[in-house]
Amino acid sequence: MTDIDNAYSGRFAEDGKTHILPVRIYYKDTDMSGIVYHGNYVSYFERGRTDHMRQIGITHTDIGKREKPLAFAVIAMDLRFKKAARIDDNLLVHTKYVALNGAKVHIKQWITRKNDKGGEDMICTNDITAVTIDMNGMPQRPQPDIVEAFKPYLAEE
């Protein structure tokens, strides 16, 4: 990965397992009230998951070009909205891959915004289950090198 890739792909927190991706809120992200449109959080979370994988050496392009190509499909998502995000906010998308069992992947994500007290306000949480699938949409266990790449970053809870 190049330096420019790293600059856009976020970083890992001190725990070494949680990936953090900064996201700035633009006019296009908001509804007529200046509050982030709820559907956009799904996109922010997708970016977080993708850039977490990119940081550990897995890209969607690469796994899609293998002899036995794979993709990830979200099968369950539980979004909980805590506070509104607004235009010009700088948010942090936190992504933690919790478990990889067969074709299933459990992921916890949350979005925060720094507050005036030096802490962070919780904006939204997301609990996801995804599966690895083949190009026919059938569940498929990931290849051993993918499992090995994830292992050091799994935060079994």
NORGI-V712599 format. One record per residue. N is the residue number from 1. D_CENTER is the distance of its C-alpha to the mean C-alpha in whole Angstrom. Layout:
n=N d_center=D_CENTER
n=N d_center=D_CENTER
//
This chain:
n=1 d_center=18
n=2 d_center=20
n=3 d_center=20
n=4 d_center=19
n=5 d_center=16
n=6 d_center=15
n=7 d_center=16
n=8 d_center=14
n=9 d_center=11
n=10 d_center=11
n=11 d_center=12
n=12 d_center=12
n=13 d_center=14
n=14 d_center=17
n=15 d_center=16
n=16 d_center=15
n=17 d_center=12
n=18 d_center=10
n=19 d_center=8
n=20 d_center=9
n=21 d_center=8
n=22 d_center=12
n=23 d_center=12
n=24 d_center=16
n=25 d_center=17
n=26 d_center=20
n=27 d_center=22
n=28 d_center=21
n=29 d_center=18
n=30 d_center=21
n=31 d_center=23
n=32 d_center=27
n=33 d_center=27
n=34 d_center=24
n=35 d_center=22
n=36 d_center=18
n=37 d_center=18
n=38 d_center=16
n=39 d_center=15
n=40 d_center=13
n=41 d_center=11
n=42 d_center=9
n=43 d_center=9
n=44 d_center=7
n=45 d_center=5
n=46 d_center=5
n=47 d_center=5
n=48 d_center=3
n=49 d_center=2
n=50 d_center=6
n=51 d_center=7
n=52 d_center=6
n=53 d_center=8
n=54 d_center=11
n=55 d_center=11
n=56 d_center=13
n=57 d_center=15
n=58 d_center=13
n=59 d_center=13
n=60 d_center=13
n=61 d_center=16
n=62 d_center=18
n=63 d_center=17
n=64 d_center=18
n=65 d_center=22
n=66 d_center=23
n=67 d_center=26
n=68 d_center=24
n=69 d_center=21
n=70 d_center=18
n=71 d_center=15
n=72 d_center=12
n=73 d_center=13
n=74 d_center=12
n=75 d_center=15
n=76 d_center=14
n=77 d_center=12
n=78 d_center=14
n=79 d_center=13
n=80 d_center=15
n=81 d_center=16
n=82 d_center=18
n=83 d_center=19
n=84 d_center=20
n=85 d_center=18
n=86 d_center=20
n=87 d_center=21
n=88 d_center=21
n=89 d_center=19
n=90 d_center=17
n=91 d_center=13
n=92 d_center=11
n=93 d_center=7
n=94 d_center=7
n=95 d_center=5
n=96 d_center=8
n=97 d_center=9
n=98 d_center=12
n=99 d_center=14
n=100 d_center=15
n=101 d_center=18
n=102 d_center=20
n=103 d_center=18
n=104 d_center=15
n=105 d_center=12
n=106 d_center=11
n=107 d_center=8
n=108 d_center=8
n=109 d_center=7
n=110 d_center=9
n=111 d_center=10
n=112 d_center=13
n=113 d_center=16
n=114 d_center=19
n=115 d_center=22
n=116 d_center=26
n=117 d_center=27
n=118 d_center=24
n=119 d_center=22
n=120 d_center=19
n=121 d_center=19
n=122 d_center=16
n=123 d_center=15
n=124 d_center=13
n=125 d_center=11
n=126 d_center=10
n=127 d_center=11
n=128 d_center=10
n=129 d_center=12
n=130 d_center=11
n=131 d_center=14
n=132 d_center=15
n=133 d_center=18
n=134 d_center=21
n=135 d_center=22
n=136 d_center=24
n=137 d_center=21
n=138 d_center=22
n=139 d_center=20
n=140 d_center=21
n=141 d_center=20
n=142 d_center=18
n=143 d_center=21
n=144 d_center=22
n=145 d_center=20
n=146 d_center=17
n=147 d_center=17
n=148 d_center=19
n=149 d_center=16
n=150 d_center=14
n=151 d_center=16
n=152 d_center=17
n=153 d_center=13
n=154 d_center=13
n=155 d_center=14
n=156 d_center=17
n=157 d_center=18
//
